[in-house]
Amino acid sequence: MSLDGSGTLWIGTESGLYKYSSGISSLYLEKEITAIKTGAGSILWVGTSEGLYRGDTSDSTWTAYPPVDTVNSPVSDVINDIEIDTNGNPWLATDKGISYLDTQGLWQVISSIENLIGDNVFDLSLATNGIWAGTDKGLAFYTNDLTFSNYSRTNSGLTTNTIRKVKLDADGTRWIATGDGLFRFRDTYNWWHFGMDHTNYLEAHTTDTLNSLDLRDIALEGDDVYLATSWGLAKHNSSNGSWETWRGPFTDATVYADSALIAAVLEAWDEQTPGLDTSHYFYNGIASALGINPGGDTLGIFDEVTTLFGDVSDVDENGKVTVFLLDIRDYWDDADGGLDGLGDLTFDGFFLEQNLYSVEPTMRKDLLYIDVKRQSQVEVEMALAKTLTRHILYNGDLDEKTWVTQGFGLLSEILTGYVDQSVGFKGFEKLNYPCQNSLLAWQSSNPYLDQQFSELLLLFLAEKHQSGDDGGLGIVLDVAQNTSQQGTDAFTTALSNYGSSETFSDLFFDLSIAATIENWKLSSMPDHPDYSFEYHEIGSVTGYNTIYWGKNNQDDPPYESILPQWSSRIFNGRSSWSDAMEKFRLVKFNGVNANHFRVAFILNDGSKPDTSSIIIELSLDSDAEAIYSLLDTLKANSFFDDGNAKSYHVLYISDLGDGSGVTQMVMSQDVVSPDAFGGIKMGVVQNPLQETLLDLYVTSYEGLCTDVGNDAFVDDGGVVQVSSAEDTAIIAMEKLLEDESTGENIVPYLFTYADTTFYDTLDASSYFMYHAEYTIPADGDYNIVVSGQDVSGNDATSDVVSVTVASIGSEARMIAHSSGNFSINFSEESVQGSHTVVIAPAAESDVSAGLNRSVISADAGFVGREFDSTPLTLAYKVSPGQMLLNNPATVRFSFDVSAVPPEDRPYVGVFRYTDGRWRALPTHINPEGFMEAKTDRLGSFQVQRGSAAVEQSVLPREYALHQNYPNPFNPATTIRYDLPKDGNVSIYLYNVLGQVVSVLLEDSYRPAGYHSLEWNGTNSMGKQVASGLYFYSIRAGSFTATKQMMLVR
């Protein structure tokens, strides 16, 4: 459509171009119209299926511009949009690019050859500095200086490349319609996407956000952005962010409410409802509240509901509520038995909740929509009572929870006399107790069980807290009329107002037990003395499970349960499975710490709960954990005495949160920590690419969790704590491997509970591996420990792993592990460049279910064990492994070889882990309590008793300077000396006058051991000395000694 300067509306259709003026419509051009744009004066440019036409409406003449390659013409006859520039010339959006008429009267084309992002152009929008083009491959801006800026999913905020319309507002903001919603593009980089949150019919009609992602056109008027969508017309106000929606086919035009139905409904609305008789539990309460005899009721739905729950909104002050009787197009079967596909909800009645927030005095606040298709007169009247009640509660308290208003909506059907709820919308003769549904989290996709849940709770509240003969009406109205509190808080306050010390949690807990008993007990049995429910019969308890405790290899524990907040879980057990229970006499409960749980045992004298059922509530600690001797409790209650089949139920509820989340609870027999029997091991690996980064690998024969398990029992590995003088960090872990079984590994254990010792076994045949990273902030000693728990809630803490970190360059340096049991000594110029050296214990992987067999063992910092060797110390890993040594380094262990039996000592030495095997190094043994070995590479080292004799040299017990050899000598001689300890050594050579002839060593570091050096008969200047008597002297620590030698030329 397009308006010309005279106000005439030109309308393009499939059948032709129409002129609409002064209420008269006339056909002007009989062709299929694809685009229209009015030009200056009487000129009209029209895109048709045959190409472009120029019309002059003053004389009704038309000029065709068909695309012809040999003449001056537009590039294509497919015209999607037309714009007119300031010179009055047309610009065309075609399937072959942008075609335009220049000031010389020549047709030009802009296509992908000129870098246009796409040739299939849907829309054009002219700006003062260029033209915007929407294409099938993105958005393009062609400037007046003939340059392009192209925008697509890969370089902008767009989520789709199909651009249908582009409009510019007065501020230069680009509004872009796509197949994936609306986009706002400001300045150069400021993108905003208006998506869509809802897809079902009702929400799409009533939502305060964009109602469809499928946008067809845009129109701008001031701050308002109008959108033509596949769901109707939407308006967005860009200044305040509000949305409005209009949809045409909201009702089925073929369905009407007949006059008889309207008359009957009006009577119930204004004059008379069925009312309650004196046998009903709410009878006296209703009579008192309304001041009438309900049995002979002369009030209508409106008066009864407003008297009980308060006034409706009446912003427009017309004293009315407007009710639409219509066909709500929902998921209900159509007349032909099909579905209209507009979502998975059905509605007997509703109102637009967002209308209550409007500040405008509009009748929309008081509109109720009631479905009349496929509903009888009674059903329509019940829908009116329910919808009006919900409307009043929302009007009085806009923050009230959905589950509360929905529950009161159903309750109002009873209060207005429609006690037979099997007749109503989705009617039911019995209420079901959906134990695994969250009471607070309303499931809009399937609300029927939730609706019953809400009504059950209100009826249970009324039954248990009646005042006089009001049938409980008083306390439920106390909840309804509390406008300062919502949801569970309003219930707790009402209980307090009626003199009860109970909380909402107590009410919820008692309902869970009562519903369980009422559902299973025979109707002929009397009520349970403490847990009964008379106001409504329980049809079923949905979502319960059976526990076999491994009977006949069925369903072994642990029993892992995912519960929504404010829901319950029920497990059934049988006395006939007592032999299987003998193994599981201790039951462990573990709930996620962030929530609160309550656990109860229902012990039944028969196969089902009944009047005699015994209720025992278990106390959980602050971590939502407990150990309970279930078998002993059953025996103490004569559960196995008479041989009859008996049953029990385990019930737990999650009674914290707002209902929007889920919680976890585990019931198991596992009471042993994963760190028992060395079950948790850690490998420390220095990252080869970044020497200050440590990769920490943790193995366990059970999955580790921070608490129960995050994300529905996915074990997250717990956490690693790293502590030092410089830093303390808590690091989360991630799982790498799971359940690499290596054969059966059953471990026996003892466990003491309540002064009783239990004997059992656990399976340690599998392993789990986790990983974390830690960046070293500085040199020093670091203590690393893993903490977490298994899924059963048994806390686990690994042994502390101490790591020493030191920087080293070309200087000589000794680095000792913080334990004092291991060190490594680098001589001068041994190391090339600067490095960070890390010393960490290397755990044996065979403890962790045979991880040694995996190639990942060494990569994860673990070492294996030789079958024919025995470790005598911890293994220590020195890294970086890729660091080259110019000279061998010396590793030393604090180890007293005298503790080894004499027959084993020849096999004891320092071993290095290389290529998955331990290999002995030539070892120096010091009787004072240490042994050392030289190594030409870094790696893992350990003192072991091997299978073959080790090349050994025993370190000297004392300092000594030996006589040179040969003596006399010519031209050189060897001087030997012994050092029982590491230290600096000086050796000087003197003549008979006491003058220093040569300095052979001066404060040079030497390790403990047997040493020698050679003198070639020259002085400090390198010149030969004369024959004669000379003296050589040593100083090492506090030890000094001097000997003489003879040089003979």
VOBAVO-955594 format. One line per 4 residues: for each residue x, y negated, z negated of C-alpha. Coordinates in steps of 0.1 Angstrom, whole numbers, plus 5000, padded with zeros to 4 digits. Layout:
! residues N
X Y Z; ...
***
This chain:
! residues 1049
5000 5000 5000; 5011 4964 5006; 4995 4930 4999; 5000 4902 5024
5000 4865 5018; 4963 4861 5022; 4955 4887 4995; 4945 4914 5020
4954 4949 5009; 4968 4972 5036; 4965 5009 5028; 4983 5037 5045
4968 5072 5046; 4972 5104 5066; 4944 5093 5089; 4955 5058 5095
4961 5022 5084; 4932 5005 5066; 4926 4968 5060; 4908 4961 5028
4895 4926 5023; 4864 4911 5005; 4851 4946 4997; 4851 4957 5034
4875 4984 5046; 4883 4989 5083; 4906 5011 5103; 4934 4992 5119
4958 5017 5133; 4949 5054 5138; 4982 5071 5130; 4996 5090 5100
5012 5063 5079; 5044 5069 5059; 5054 5033 5048; 5040 4998 5049
5056 4964 5043; 5041 4930 5049; 5064 4904 5065; 5062 4866 5069
5029 4852 5080; 5008 4877 5099; 5036 4902 5106; 5032 4938 5093
5058 4965 5096; 5044 5001 5095; 5062 5035 5094; 5042 5062 5111
5048 5099 5120; 5057 5086 5155; 5082 5060 5143; 5082 5023 5135
5054 4998 5145; 5054 4960 5143; 5019 4945 5140; 5007 4909 5143
4974 4908 5125; 4965 4874 5140; 4960 4889 5174; 4959 4927 5165
4989 4934 5188; 5013 4962 5180; 5049 4969 5192; 5064 5004 5190
5100 5011 5182; 5105 5048 5190; 5140 5062 5185; 5156 5064 5219
5194 5071 5221; 5198 5051 5253; 5181 5018 5243; 5182 4995 5213
5160 5012 5187; 5158 5025 5152; 5178 5056 5144; 5149 5079 5135
5111 5082 5136; 5111 5096 5100; 5106 5064 5079; 5103 5068 5042
5105 5031 5031; 5106 4996 5045; 5121 4964 5031; 5122 4929 5046
5153 4907 5042; 5154 4869 5038; 5155 4866 5076; 5123 4885 5080
5141 4915 5095; 5132 4951 5085; 5155 4976 5068; 5143 5013 5071
5150 5043 5049; 5152 5072 5073; 5164 5108 5073; 5195 5097 5092
5206 5068 5071; 5196 5031 5068; 5185 5015 5100; 5181 4977 5102
5175 4949 5126; 5203 4923 5126; 5200 4886 5133; 5209 4892 5169
5179 4914 5174; 5200 4946 5176; 5193 4978 5156; 5222 4989 5134
5227 5021 5113; 5245 5028 5080; 5252 5065 5074; 5276 5088 5058
5301 5078 5085; 5303 5045 5067; 5305 5062 5033; 5268 5062 5025
5265 5089 4998; 5236 5107 5017; 5219 5103 5051; 5184 5113 5039
5173 5080 5024; 5141 5079 5004; 5139 5044 4991; 5155 5009 4996
5156 4979 4972; 5171 4946 4984; 5192 4925 4960; 5208 4891 4965
5242 4907 4968; 5234 4939 4987; 5209 4968 4990; 5203 4998 4968
5195 5031 4985; 5180 5062 4969; 5191 5094 4987; 5190 5132 4983
5227 5131 4972; 5226 5102 4948; 5223 5064 4945; 5242 5040 4967
5248 5002 4966; 5258 4986 4999; 5272 4951 4993; 5271 4921 5015
5308 4924 5020; 5302 4959 5036; 5316 4980 5007; 5299 5010 4990
5294 5020 4954; 5281 5056 4952; 5266 5072 4920; 5258 5108 4915
5258 5134 4887; 5296 5137 4888; 5304 5100 4882; 5275 5085 4864
5247 5090 4839; 5225 5106 4864; 5214 5142 4858; 5201 5147 4893
5211 5136 4928; 5176 5132 4942; 5167 5095 4939; 5131 5087 4949
5126 5050 4940; 5148 5021 4928; 5135 4989 4915; 5153 4958 4902
5138 4936 4875; 5144 4899 4869; 5176 4907 4848; 5191 4928 4875
5184 4961 4857; 5180 4990 4880; 5150 5013 4872; 5154 5046 4890
5127 5073 4895; 5140 5108 4900; 5128 5144 4897; 5143 5145 4863
5128 5115 4847; 5134 5078 4845; 5169 5062 4844; 5178 5027 4834
5211 5013 4848; 5225 4981 4835; 5258 4963 4843; 5285 4987 4855
5284 5017 4831; 5253 5013 4809; 5231 5043 4818; 5200 5055 4798
5179 5086 4806; 5142 5087 4796; 5135 5124 4794; 5104 5143 4784
5100 5162 4751; 5066 5179 4756; 5052 5202 4783; 5018 5214 4772
4987 5196 4784; 4975 5180 4753; 5008 5167 4741; 5016 5154 4777
4984 5135 4776; 4988 5121 4741; 5025 5117 4737; 5042 5084 4730
5071 5094 4753; 5074 5098 4790; 5047 5123 4801; 5064 5139 4831
5098 5143 4846; 5084 5143 4881; 5083 5106 4891; 5069 5094 4924
5070 5056 4923; 5079 5025 4901; 5062 4991 4898; 5076 4963 4876
5056 4936 4859; 5074 4915 4833; 5086 4938 4806; 5064 4966 4817
5076 4995 4839; 5047 5014 4856; 5055 5050 4867; 5034 5071 4891
5040 5107 4878; 5027 5142 4886; 5007 5138 4853; 4991 5105 4859
5001 5069 4853; 5026 5059 4825; 5037 5025 4813; 5069 5018 4794
5075 4984 4777; 5112 4978 4780; 5112 4952 4752; 5097 4973 4724
5102 5008 4738; 5065 5018 4737; 5048 5042 4761; 5012 5046 4772
4997 5073 4794; 4966 5076 4815; 4955 5108 4831; 4926 5111 4855
4915 5148 4854; 4913 5150 4816; 4879 5167 4818; 4864 5192 4841
4838 5172 4861; 4817 5203 4866; 4811 5209 4829; 4786 5189 4810
4771 5192 4775; 4734 5198 4780; 4709 5176 4762; 4697 5203 4738
4732 5209 4725; 4738 5171 4721; 4706 5168 4702; 4714 5197 4678
4749 5184 4672; 4737 5149 4666; 4713 5162 4640; 4740 5181 4622
4763 5150 4624; 4736 5126 4611; 4710 5144 4591; 4715 5180 4580
4742 5207 4577; 4736 5243 4566; 4746 5234 4530; 4757 5258 4502
4736 5280 4480; 4741 5284 4442; 4760 5317 4447; 4789 5299 4464
4820 5291 4443; 4820 5255 4454; 4783 5250 4449; 4783 5229 4417
4813 5209 4427; 4797 5199 4460; 4764 5190 4443; 4783 5168 4418
4804 5152 4445; 4775 5144 4468; 4748 5139 4442; 4724 5162 4460
4712 5198 4460; 4733 5214 4487; 4708 5242 4492; 4683 5217 4505
4709 5195 4521; 4696 5163 4539; 4730 5149 4547; 4749 5153 4579
4785 5162 4586; 4797 5126 4586; 4782 5117 4552; 4794 5149 4536
4829 5147 4549; 4834 5110 4542; 4820 5115 4506; 4845 5142 4499
4875 5129 4517; 4871 5092 4522; 4864 5067 4549; 4874 5068 4585
4894 5040 4601; 4871 5013 4614; 4895 4987 4628; 4871 4974 4653
4845 4970 4625; 4817 4985 4645; 4808 5010 4618; 4811 5039 4641
4831 5069 4650; 4830 5078 4687; 4828 5114 4696; 4835 5127 4731
4819 5160 4739; 4839 5173 4768; 4859 5202 4783; 4894 5201 4769
4915 5217 4796; 4935 5241 4775; 4947 5277 4776; 4912 5290 4771
4900 5313 4799; 4885 5295 4828; 4850 5306 4841; 4866 5328 4867
4886 5347 4841; 4919 5330 4850; 4941 5306 4831; 4946 5270 4840
4982 5272 4830; 4983 5240 4809; 5001 5253 4779; 4996 5280 4754
4973 5261 4730; 4935 5262 4726; 4916 5233 4710; 4882 5231 4696
4887 5195 4687; 4914 5169 4682; 4922 5132 4678; 4951 5111 4690
4973 5108 4659; 4994 5080 4674; 4962 5059 4677; 4962 5055 4640
4995 5036 4642; 4982 5011 4666; 4981 4975 4654; 4954 4965 4679
4918 4965 4669; 4907 4992 4693; 4880 5019 4693; 4907 5044 4702
4915 5048 4665; 4880 5063 4659; 4878 5087 4689; 4873 5124 4683
4875 5148 4712; 4853 5180 4708; 4854 5209 4732; 4819 5220 4744
4829 5245 4770; 4827 5281 4758; 4816 5269 4723; 4782 5274 4708
4763 5248 4688; 4776 5261 4655; 4811 5262 4668; 4809 5226 4680
4795 5215 4646; 4823 5233 4628; 4849 5216 4651; 4833 5183 4642
4837 5189 4605; 4873 5201 4608; 4884 5174 4632; 4868 5146 4612
4884 5158 4580; 4918 5159 4595; 4913 5124 4610; 4903 5110 4576
4933 5125 4559; 4957 5112 4585; 4940 5078 4584; 4944 5077 4546
4980 5089 4546; 4999 5088 4579; 5028 5107 4564; 5007 5137 4553
5020 5170 4565; 5003 5189 4593; 4999 5221 4573; 4980 5202 4546
4955 5185 4570; 4950 5217 4590; 4942 5236 4558; 4917 5210 4547
4902 5209 4582; 4894 5246 4579; 4883 5242 4543; 4858 5215 4553
4840 5240 4574; 4831 5258 4542; 4824 5226 4522; 4799 5214 4548
4781 5247 4547; 4796 5268 4575; 4807 5295 4552; 4808 5322 4580
4842 5314 4595; 4840 5344 4618; 4818 5322 4640; 4841 5293 4644
4869 5286 4668; 4893 5316 4667; 4870 5328 4640; 4881 5354 4614
4861 5374 4589; 4892 5380 4568; 4922 5358 4563; 4956 5372 4571
4987 5365 4550; 5016 5359 4574; 5044 5365 4550; 5072 5357 4575
5056 5325 4588; 5068 5293 4572; 5039 5275 4555; 5055 5241 4561
5068 5246 4596; 5036 5244 4618; 5040 5267 4648; 5021 5247 4674
5026 5274 4700; 5006 5299 4679; 4990 5281 4650; 4962 5306 4641
4981 5325 4614; 4995 5292 4601; 4960 5278 4598; 4949 5308 4578
4980 5305 4556; 4971 5268 4548; 4935 5276 4540; 4945 5306 4518
4968 5284 4497; 4940 5258 4491; 4915 5286 4482; 4940 5302 4459
4947 5268 4442; 4910 5263 4438; 4904 5297 4423; 4932 5296 4398
4926 5261 4386; 4888 5255 4383; 4876 5229 4360; 4842 5238 4345
4819 5250 4372; 4833 5229 4401; 4846 5260 4418; 4880 5244 4421
4868 5216 4443; 4883 5190 4419; 4919 5201 4422; 4918 5205 4459
4903 5171 4464; 4930 5157 4440; 4955 5169 4466; 4935 5155 4495
4931 5121 4480; 4967 5117 4469; 4979 5091 4495; 5012 5083 4478
5026 5119 4479; 5026 5145 4507; 5029 5182 4511; 5043 5202 4482
5047 5171 4460; 5010 5164 4461; 5002 5200 4450; 5026 5199 4420
5011 5166 4409; 4976 5180 4411; 4986 5210 4390; 5000 5186 4364
4969 5165 4364; 4949 5196 4357; 4970 5205 4327; 4992 5232 4344
5029 5235 4339; 5032 5254 4372; 5049 5240 4402; 5041 5245 4439
5067 5272 4439; 5048 5291 4412; 5016 5288 4432; 5033 5300 4464
5049 5329 4445; 5017 5340 4429; 4998 5339 4462; 5025 5361 4478
5021 5388 4451; 4983 5385 4450; 4979 5387 4488; 5001 5418 4488
4981 5436 4461; 4947 5425 4475; 4956 5437 4510; 4966 5472 4499
4944 5480 4469; 4911 5498 4475; 4880 5475 4475; 4864 5497 4449
4892 5490 4424; 4889 5461 4399; 4911 5431 4403; 4947 5429 4390
4946 5412 4356; 4973 5386 4366; 4974 5386 4404; 4940 5386 4421
4923 5366 4448; 4885 5366 4450; 4876 5336 4471; 4885 5353 4504
4893 5389 4515; 4929 5395 4528; 4927 5411 4562; 4963 5421 4565
4998 5412 4554; 5019 5408 4585; 5057 5412 4588; 5067 5437 4562
5094 5464 4564; 5101 5498 4550; 5133 5507 4531; 5145 5543 4532
5179 5538 4515; 5194 5561 4541; 5169 5590 4536; 5174 5614 4565
5198 5590 4580; 5171 5564 4585; 5177 5527 4581; 5208 5524 4559
5214 5493 4539; 5223 5464 4540; 5188 5450 4548; 5194 5416 4564
5165 5392 4565; 5161 5359 4582; 5134 5338 4566; 5120 5304 4575
5119 5280 4546; 5088 5285 4525; 5081 5320 4536; 5083 5355 4522
5095 5390 4531; 5082 5423 4518; 5099 5458 4517; 5081 5490 4509
5097 5520 4492; 5086 5555 4481; 5093 5576 4450; 5099 5606 4473
5131 5590 4484; 5146 5591 4449; 5174 5614 4459; 5186 5589 4485
5182 5561 4459; 5206 5579 4435; 5235 5566 4456; 5220 5531 4456
5210 5528 4419; 5226 5493 4420; 5209 5469 4443; 5227 5436 4453
5207 5405 4464; 5225 5377 4482; 5208 5346 4495; 5223 5316 4512
5234 5291 4486; 5218 5261 4503; 5183 5275 4495; 5164 5288 4465
5149 5323 4464; 5126 5342 4441; 5126 5380 4440; 5099 5403 4425
5095 5441 4423; 5059 5454 4425; 5058 5489 4409; 5028 5509 4419
5014 5540 4402; 5002 5553 4436; 5011 5550 4472; 4997 5514 4473
4995 5484 4450; 4965 5483 4428; 4951 5471 4395; 4979 5489 4375
5009 5475 4395; 5037 5462 4374; 5053 5429 4384; 5090 5422 4375
5107 5390 4386; 5144 5391 4390; 5166 5362 4379; 5191 5351 4406
5221 5330 4397; 5229 5296 4410; 5244 5312 4442; 5211 5330 4448
5228 5363 4439; 5220 5392 4415; 5229 5428 4409; 5200 5449 4397
5197 5486 4386; 5165 5494 4405; 5167 5531 4400; 5170 5527 4362
5141 5503 4362; 5119 5528 4381; 5129 5556 4357; 5122 5534 4327
5087 5528 4340; 5080 5566 4344; 5082 5563 4382; 5093 5600 4386
5077 5616 4356; 5045 5633 4369; 5057 5642 4404; 5030 5622 4421
5039 5600 4451; 5044 5564 4440; 5056 5533 4457; 5072 5500 4451
5075 5468 4469; 5104 5443 4469; 5092 5408 4476; 5113 5377 4480
5104 5342 4490; 5124 5312 4501; 5109 5282 4483; 5130 5252 4492
5134 5228 4521; 5110 5210 4544; 5101 5241 4564; 5122 5231 4594
5151 5255 4588; 5158 5292 4583; 5175 5310 4555; 5191 5344 4550
5187 5370 4523; 5204 5404 4521; 5195 5434 4500; 5222 5461 4498
5241 5486 4476; 5275 5471 4482; 5290 5457 4450; 5327 5458 4460
5347 5428 4471; 5363 5430 4506; 5397 5421 4490; 5396 5454 4469
5424 5479 4478; 5444 5452 4497; 5415 5449 4522; 5423 5413 4533
5456 5405 4549; 5470 5374 4565; 5495 5369 4593; 5513 5336 4598
5525 5328 4633; 5544 5296 4642; 5530 5283 4675; 5557 5286 4701
5546 5255 4719; 5543 5233 4688; 5566 5243 4660; 5546 5223 4634
5514 5242 4642; 5506 5275 4623; 5482 5301 4637; 5467 5320 4607
5453 5354 4614; 5432 5372 4588; 5421 5409 4588; 5395 5426 4566
5377 5459 4567; 5344 5440 4562; 5331 5409 4579; 5338 5377 4560
5313 5349 4556; 5313 5315 4540; 5279 5323 4524; 5257 5352 4535
5266 5344 4571; 5260 5314 4593; 5237 5314 4623; 5217 5345 4615
5243 5367 4599; 5272 5359 4623; 5302 5363 4601; 5323 5331 4603
5354 5344 4584; 5351 5322 4554; 5377 5295 4549; 5414 5291 4544
5428 5268 4518; 5464 5254 4523; 5480 5237 4493; 5513 5219 4489
5528 5189 4472; 5520 5169 4503; 5486 5182 4514; 5455 5202 4505
5433 5213 4534; 5402 5235 4537; 5400 5251 4572; 5371 5271 4587
5379 5303 4606; 5366 5318 4638; 5362 5355 4646; 5385 5371 4672
5380 5409 4669; 5354 5432 4653; 5352 5469 4645; 5383 5484 4660
5378 5517 4643; 5408 5540 4639; 5392 5571 4623; 5376 5578 4589
5391 5560 4560; 5369 5565 4530; 5380 5549 4498; 5367 5559 4463
5361 5532 4437; 5348 5526 4402; 5324 5497 4393; 5312 5488 4358
5278 5471 4353; 5260 5466 4320; 5285 5489 4302; 5279 5517 4327
5306 5529 4352; 5294 5538 4386; 5314 5560 4410; 5311 5555 4447
5330 5553 4480; 5333 5527 4507; 5343 5529 4544; 5374 5510 4552
5378 5524 4587; 5372 5493 4606; 5386 5458 4607; 5376 5423 4615
5401 5396 4626; 5397 5359 4622; 5418 5329 4632; 5425 5294 4620
5450 5266 4628; 5470 5244 4604; 5493 5215 4613; 5523 5212 4590
5526 5176 4577; 5561 5178 4562; 5588 5202 4551; 5581 5220 4518
5564 5250 4503; 5528 5259 4511; 5504 5283 4494; 5477 5297 4517
5447 5317 4504; 5415 5330 4521; 5382 5328 4504; 5347 5340 4514
5323 5368 4508; 5309 5398 4525; 5273 5398 4538; 5262 5414 4504
5276 5384 4485; 5307 5400 4470; 5332 5372 4467; 5366 5378 4483
5399 5360 4477; 5431 5372 4493; 5465 5373 4477; 5483 5339 4480
5507 5338 4509; 5536 5314 4503; 5552 5297 4533; 5584 5277 4533
5590 5251 4560; 5623 5233 4567; 5638 5212 4595; 5672 5222 4608
5697 5209 4633; 5733 5217 4641; 5745 5213 4605; 5751 5243 4583
5721 5250 4561; 5707 5276 4538; 5669 5279 4536; 5654 5298 4507
5618 5311 4505; 5599 5296 4475; 5597 5331 4459; 5635 5331 4455
5636 5366 4469; 5647 5358 4504; 5669 5332 4521; 5687 5327 4555
5720 5309 4560; 5728 5291 4592; 5765 5282 4599; 5776 5250 4614
5767 5246 4652; 5746 5278 4649; 5714 5261 4660; 5710 5242 4692
5689 5210 4689; 5664 5203 4662; 5638 5228 4650; 5613 5235 4623
5620 5268 4606; 5591 5287 4589; 5596 5316 4564; 5565 5336 4556
5557 5371 4542; 5548 5395 4570; 5519 5417 4560; 5518 5454 4569
5490 5460 4594; 5485 5496 4586; 5466 5486 4555; 5440 5469 4577
5426 5500 4594; 5455 5508 4616; 5459 5474 4633; 5495 5485 4639
5483 5504 4669; 5471 5472 4686; 5494 5451 4707; 5479 5421 4689
5497 5432 4657; 5530 5414 4662; 5513 5385 4680; 5492 5379 4648
5522 5380 4625; 5518 5415 4612; 5544 5443 4611; 5540 5480 4612
5554 5507 4589; 5576 5536 4600; 5563 5570 4589; 5598 5580 4578
5608 5549 4560; 5599 5532 4527; 5596 5494 4522; 5615 5483 4491
5607 5446 4493; 5582 5423 4510; 5589 5417 4547; 5597 5381 4556
5592 5366 4590; 5616 5338 4601; 5605 5317 4631; 5606 5302 4657
5614 5335 4673; 5624 5318 4706; 5651 5297 4689; 5686 5307 4701
5715 5312 4677; 5751 5303 4688; 5765 5321 4658; 5749 5348 4637
5728 5338 4607; 5730 5356 4574; 5697 5368 4557; 5698 5377 4520
5674 5396 4498; 5674 5396 4460; 5675 5433 4454; 5693 5454 4428
5704 5486 4446; 5712 5502 4412; 5674 5507 4409; 5675 5531 4438
5684 5568 4431; 5721 5574 4440; 5712 5600 4466; 5690 5574 4485
5714 5545 4484; 5732 5554 4516; 5699 5550 4535; 5691 5516 4520
5697 5484 4540; 5683 5453 4556; 5660 5461 4586; 5648 5439 4614
5614 5444 4632; 5621 5444 4669; 5598 5455 4697; 5574 5472 4673
5601 5492 4655; 5622 5486 4624; 5659 5488 4631; 5687 5488 4605
5713 5460 4604; 5749 5464 4590; 5743 5455 4554; 5765 5440 4527
5755 5452 4492; 5763 5431 4462; 5762 5449 4429; 5751 5417 4412
5716 5420 4427; 5714 5410 4463; 5721 5424 4498; 5726 5406 4531
5730 5411 4568; 5740 5391 4598; 5715 5387 4626; 5718 5372 4661
5681 5365 4663; 5652 5355 4641; 5623 5378 4633; 5609 5398 4604
5633 5413 4579; 5628 5438 4550; 5649 5460 4527; 5639 5496 4534
5649 5532 4526; 5654 5545 4561; 5656 5580 4576; 5693 5577 4585
5724 5564 4568; 5728 5526 4571; 5761 5510 4579; 5770 5494 4545
5797 5473 4529; 5796 5467 4492; 5803 5431 4482; 5832 5425 4458
5825 5423 4421; 5851 5395 4414; 5872 5369 4431; 5906 5380 4444
5935 5367 4465; 5955 5396 4481; 5991 5398 4491; 5997 5388 4527
6005 5415 4552; 6030 5420 4567; 6055 5405 4543; 6082 5395 4551
6067 5386 4585; 6075 5370 4619; 6058 5353 4636; 6023 5357 4619
6007 5372 4588; 5972 5379 4575; 5959 5366 4541; 5928 5384 4526
5905 5371 4498; 5873 5384 4482; 5842 5363 4472; 5815 5378 4450
5793 5347 4457; 5787 5322 4485; 5806 5290 4481; 5832 5265 4494
5868 5278 4498; 5902 5259 4501; 5935 5276 4510; 5967 5256 4510
6003 5266 4521; 6033 5250 4502; 6071 5251 4505; 6096 5256 4476
6095 5218 4469; 6058 5219 4463; 6050 5200 4495; 6018 5210 4515
6030 5226 4547; 5996 5235 4561; 5958 5235 4551; 5943 5268 4562
5908 5261 4547; 5895 5230 4529; 5861 5231 4512; 5848 5253 4539
5816 5273 4532; 5820 5311 4532; 5794 5337 4522; 5801 5364 4497
5821 5393 4510; 5856 5403 4521; 5874 5377 4542; 5907 5372 4559
5926 5346 4580; 5959 5344 4599; 5989 5320 4595; 6012 5317 4626
6041 5300 4609; 6034 5264 4619; 6028 5233 4599; 5999 5209 4600
6015 5193 4631; 6016 5226 4649; 6054 5229 4648; 6073 5260 4638
6086 5260 4602; 6120 5273 4592; 6127 5307 4576; 6123 5308 4539
6100 5313 4509; 6065 5299 4510; 6035 5299 4486; 5998 5301 4494
5970 5291 4470; 5932 5296 4469; 5904 5276 4451; 5868 5289 4452
5845 5275 4426; 5864 5278 4393; 5886 5305 4406; 5923 5297 4416
5952 5320 4424; 5987 5316 4441; 6010 5342 4458; 6043 5339 4477
6054 5351 4511; 6087 5353 4531; 6091 5341 4567; 6121 5356 4585
6131 5342 4619
***
